């Protein structure tokens, strides 16, 4: 699993508030173009985000489901984007002071063609994408009111 980390200058509650608001995912998850719907109760286990990913007119519609949720600590998603496949994405939050949070983002292909064509180039692109995702998450979380 490729893991990227970033310390965000915001308390855990502020960072979690962004993760817990499914409607914001297209604002900070690189590659997510549009949120179509968010299940009531998000991010409870079993709830889904319904999204569109990729550039128009080639964007694909699919959904992501919550596999694990420990508020203000951990969120695990199974992200679907068929026909490309599925990935498991793990967000881990750790306070590093009253006003800072270390966020770890791990992602690994779980099913489909992307799982079988994994290369160093794919890993590099995934790393760069996830680093930018955390940069965007940081920008939004730092502006939140806890």
Beta strands, then each sheet from edge to edge (+ up, - down):
strand 1: 2-8
strand 2: 32-38
strand 3: 48-53
strand 4: 60-70
strand 5: 74-81
strand 6: 85-95
strand 7: 101-111
sheet 1: 1+ 7- 6+ 5- 4+ 3- 2+
end
